């Protein structure tokens, strides 16, 4: 994990109490709803950049045990 993802992951686990699986299973809308009220504005991901990432790496069903991604 590199760049801002590591920071966002740490924020989600340490401050929001999410498990790693819960963090990675969040949709973009869910992440925004959870993070935006609590995170400083300067630390939030750029919405356009997140949309580009979501388009480049669409959700798919995970084969990892215990993680259920919407497909």
MIMI-644598 format. One record per residue (C-alpha): x, y, z; residue in three letters. Coordinates in steps of 0.001 Angstrom, whole numbers, plus 524288, in hexadecimal, padded with zeros to 5 digits. Example, Ala and Ser with C-alpha at 12.3 -4.5 7.8 and 13.67 -1.06 7.14 Angstrom:
// MIMI-644598
((8300C 7EE6C 81E78) "ala")
((83566 7FBDC 81BE4) "ser")
END
This chain:
// MIMI-644598
((80000 80000 80000) "unk")
((805BD 80D12 7FC60) "unk")
((80308 81B7E 7FC6B) "unk")
((7F66F 820B5 801DC) "unk")
((7F012 81337 80269) "unk")
((7F878 80FB1 80E17) "unk")
((7F43E 81C1F 81511) "unk")
((7E5D6 81A1A 811E6) "unk")
((7E6C3 80BE3 81614) "unk")
((7ED07 80FB8 82308) "unk")
((7E2A8 81A32 82525) "unk")
((7D7C4 81068 822A3) "unk")
((7DD58 80629 82BB9) "unk")
((7E242 80EED 836B3) "unk")
((7D7F2 8198C 836F0) "unk")
((7CBE2 8135A 83117) "unk")
((7CE04 805D5 836ED) "unk")
((7CCC3 7FE83 82A17) "unk")
((7D350 7F182 827AA) "unk")
((7DC17 7F085 81BAD) "unk")
((7D1BC 7E87A 814B0) "unk")
((7C746 7F291 817A1) "unk")
((7CFF7 7FD87 81288) "unk")
((7D2C8 7F6CE 8059C) "unk")
((7C488 7F2DE 803E7) "unk")
((7BF9F 800F4 804CF) "unk")
((7B9D8 80734 7F8D8) "unk")
((7BE5D 814D3 7F536) "unk")
((7B182 81A6E 7FA53) "unk")
((7B2E4 8133E 8072A) "unk")
((7C0FD 817D7 808E2) "unk")
((7BD0D 825E8 80676) "unk")
((7B1D3 82512 81015) "unk")
((7BAC5 81F99 81AA1) "unk")
((7C70F 82789 81843) "unk")
((7C2AF 83506 81457) "unk")
((7BC5E 83906 82133) "unk")
((7C845 834BB 82925) "unk")
((7D417 8373A 8207D) "unk")
((7DA55 84470 81E1D) "unk")
((7D696 8495F 8109F) "unk")
((7E4C2 84A28 80C2C) "unk")
((7E681 83BB1 80F36) "unk")
((7DB05 836D8 80741) "unk")
((7DCFB 83057 7FA2A) "unk")
((7D988 83862 7EE4F) "unk")
((7CC0A 833D0 7E9B6) "unk")
((7D015 8340C 7DB67) "unk")
((7DC0E 82BC7 7DE5A) "unk")
((7D3C2 821FE 7E5D9) "unk")
((7CA07 82118 7DAA8) "unk")
((7D545 81E8F 7D13A) "unk")
((7DA85 813CE 7DA17) "unk")
((7CD02 80DD1 7DB81) "unk")
((7CB83 80D98 7CCBE) "unk")
((7D90E 807CE 7CAE6) "unk")
((7D757 7FD8A 7D58C) "unk")
((7C8E1 7F9FD 7D646) "unk")
((7C3F4 7F1CC 7E19A) "unk")
((7C315 7E348 7DF6C) "unk")
((7BFA2 7D7B6 7E7C5) "unk")
((7CB24 7D400 7F036) "unk")
((7CFC4 7C61E 7F1DC) "unk")
((7D5CF 7C9A2 7FEF4) "unk")
((7CF36 7C2D5 80A3B) "unk")
((7C732 7CBF6 812BA) "unk")
((7C6CE 7D74A 80939) "unk")
((7BA85 7D958 80160) "unk")
((7BC23 7E3B4 7F6D5) "unk")
((7B08D 7E813 7EEEA) "unk")
((7B25C 7E46B 7E0BF) "unk")
END
